[in-house]
């Protein structure tokens, strides 16, 4: 069955919309996954390397922020 010009254009528009929607979902999922990954990396560093203590640069940054107010 041959598609008319309007039907063909509608099909193309629907396919483009599906692709764009999927691209948006992929980007959103990737961003969420990276956020979780970096959170776990930070938690691992905090518990393993720092033994649940604040790093020295964190103390200096907190002090510097406090002094600027």
Order of alpha helices (4+ residues) and beta strands (2+ residues): alpha-alpha
